[in-house]
């Protein structure tokens, strides 16, 4: 089931970006080409899958959820482009391809990230995405908070500081909750918003999202040590080389694996009130620690 | 009247950013400090003034218009931070202070820009900014379109290309309509949206905005040649040195001045159906070609 769902969402998100990012046929073509290079073909599309799988619990039209998931993915892709820049992580490869600044130059990479950032909110504000302006507004507020200085961008700032200071486990946990957890949690929450679930009804789903978000990052730190750069499509062991505290360096490999498994079990418990309709969310939780890239 | 309005909006926008960007007291402090450095103290605040002055035509609560204007200014400030980066214009001074990357490093500058970008949409999506979700959604759609690849970011891409190709006058006009015109036009349009003016009722105001946006850029090109870097608070004559086509290089100084004056007159004609309540918008149009920075 998960395998099919992953293939389907990958094809659908690619098709959405292909439609959204048609070359305008003027001097902006290199910008659109750079956006396409980063956004189309590659990536697990975990965040769009979380949006559509959560929305499916509440029988939301899949096309609507797909457009919302594409907006979240646009934010994720913009963050990867900026994160790979020479002044940030200085990475040459991403998803098995040259990074945007390697292929198109740094200035175009900055603008391609900024453009995907704006595109995410353009998608969510459009009445073609969702007819109810209240829902649109709630989706936008959730995504802006999760990606800004009190979410993803704030976590990236802490990550920069981590090169200079040695953070303890609670601080690394907080860093990762912001850097990757916030957007993963927002994906699930946006699925619930599409399902018209009020904030007080989202507690279990938010618990699920928090747990898989943290498990995802612990698994990433494990893959950084044990993974195959060929399969990952990017350089590994960069954090350890930079002397940054990771879950593996702070807990050891064995305890990190136990912790990830415990979090996945806890994530699944948050879904106890749902029947088989939540099986895809359960499969996603299990996949997070079992993936090889 | 204009002098007071400019002082007032500068103080009010500073106060808004001061409130929005309180240091969190953790490892994200350098990020917030960089955002404050760029956003507080300095700048003409032309875009927030256009939002509040247009909204005032329709008796919109000034506090509401101010928050919306602050969101537009957050986009403008983010674009300046990224535009000043070494890989873009490589500027050392902005608004009489070191640029963000000079004061805080490149990586923090990228994240500070990204964070102000997200903050703009966070402000607009908040029910504290405006109670009507339909209005919020329309404001967000307008700002995202004006700042993304079909607006400001697209214009910046054309500007990068302008270093390699020599653009003719129609192409430079199109470049500037995107790069600076789109956000100026959005400021006026967002004031009209706050006033519940439907799209078909915004034609005159959009015409006004289009004309002052182009006049603003011609005046910038004239200041680039005739201005005082001390007063401007930034380096001048960079475009001419880079061999980029400007309105002055393509039209000559005299014709550029005539063209700017003609556009200001035309902008004022678009306001003919308004009485004295549009005097501030008229004063802004006149100021655009008379300013010394």
Interface residues (C-beta under 8 A of the other chain):
Chain A: X24 X26 X27 X28 X30 X31 X32 X35 X78 X79 X82 X85 X87 X88 X105 X106 X107 X108 X110 X111 X113 X114 X115 X117 X118 X119 X121 X122 X124 X125 X126 X127 X133 X134 X136 X137 X138 X140 X141 X143 X144 X145 X147 X148 X149 X150 X151 X153 X154 X156 X157 X158 X160 X161 X162 X165 X167 X171 X174 X175
Chain B: X24 X26 X27 X28 X30 X31 X32 X35 X78 X79 X82 X85 X87 X88 X105 X106 X107 X108 X110 X111 X113 X114 X115 X117 X118 X119 X121 X122 X124 X125 X126 X127 X133 X134 X136 X137 X138 X140 X141 X143 X144 X145 X147 X148 X149 X150 X151 X153 X154 X156 X157 X158 X160 X161 X162 X165 X167 X171 X174 X175
